[in-house]
Amino acid sequence: MKAFGLAMILLAASAAACTERADAQSAQAPVQTEGAPYVLKGTQVWTVPDPVSGRDYEVFVSLPASYETSPGRRYPVLYVTDADYAFPIIRQIARRVNLDGPVIEEFILVGLSYARGDNPAASRNRDYTPTPNGPRRARSTVHGGGPAYQTWLKTQALPFIENRFRADPARRVLLGHSYGALLGAQILFTDPALFHGYVLGSPSFWFDQQHMMSMEAEYARTHRDLPAEVFMYIGAYETPGPGPRHTTDADMVGDVQTMERTLKSRAYPGLRVRSTVLEDEDHLTVAPVGFTRALMALLPAQQ
């Protein structure tokens, strides 16, 4: 029995040693990642629920390079709609233009993504538009959820970011393109103090028989100031014309110029508004150039 017991002890010890060697070899072996999805390093994804609708929205976060080494510093925050495509583009633009020295101030980038489980087109059609009267080509999807989304943004998303990160609440910038810019204009004319700066890129001012122009007129009727910095960009081809890159049913260039002219005519003491028409760009190609111009205009490096 003693011999049997000793044999069992030796066998157990041998097995333990083999296990330890296997564990050590496993720890040293490289993780097999060939063919794995590309991950944007240094970014974060958070879920910010909407308690009213029950939807879960994802927000993407990218912190500036100095965030960890400057613990006492607060940063401006750029919130961008349609984050699935805009977030990585803006992140790389901000890094690249500063390679030879600061051109754009460091900022926290927050990407506003779509409701989890939603088709992106359906999510943005619903959340970025001010009325239920969508265009004929998209009548099968819901529109007009912009006010509800604005409430989620104000009561859930912004507090979430500012409670978790060293964000400067006085220096929020909202950047939206197309329907995203329509949402930005809606906020500008209903709760302008929610953001310090507004980038309205290729704004869909044509939506619902130019409803946004009516919202601007209503705001002007009841207010004497509009404290905000507004930058608009538009591609030169975003107007009816003979080429395939021209828009066919809306003069978006003319709409931007009309909006700028109208806002300047109000003589609001706290408003600064600018726009630019970008040559050789259409509604799809203009975004990267427009993003770059917007960052340089609203977040220039501190001299």
URGINOR-V417680 format. One line per field, one symbol per residue. phi: phi as a letter, one per 30 degrees, with the letter a starting at -180 (. if undefined). burial: + if it has 16 or more other ideal C-beta (glycine too) atoms within 10 Angstrom, else -. A space follows every 50 residues. Layout:
# URGINOR-V417680
phi: ???
burial: ???
This chain:
# URGINOR-V417680
phi: .dddddddddddddddddddddddddddddddceidddcddicbbbcbdc dddidcccbcbbcdddedcbdcccbdbccbdhdecdedddedeedddcdc kdccddadcbccddddjddeddddeddccdbddddedbddcdbjdeeddd ddddcbdddedddcbdccddbcbccbcidddddededecbadddbdbbcc chddddehhheddddddddddcbcbbdaccbcbaddddaeadddcddcba cdddddddddddddddhddccbbbbbccdhbcdcddeeddeddddddcbd edd
burial: -----------------------------------------------+-+ --+-+-++++++++----------+++++++++--+++-++-++--+--- --+++++++++++++--+---++++++++++--+--------++++--++ -++--+++-+++--+++---+++++++++++++++++++--+-+++++++ ++++++++-++++-++--++-----+-++++++++++++------++--+ +++-++--++--+--+-+--+++-+-++--+++--++-+++++++-+++- ---
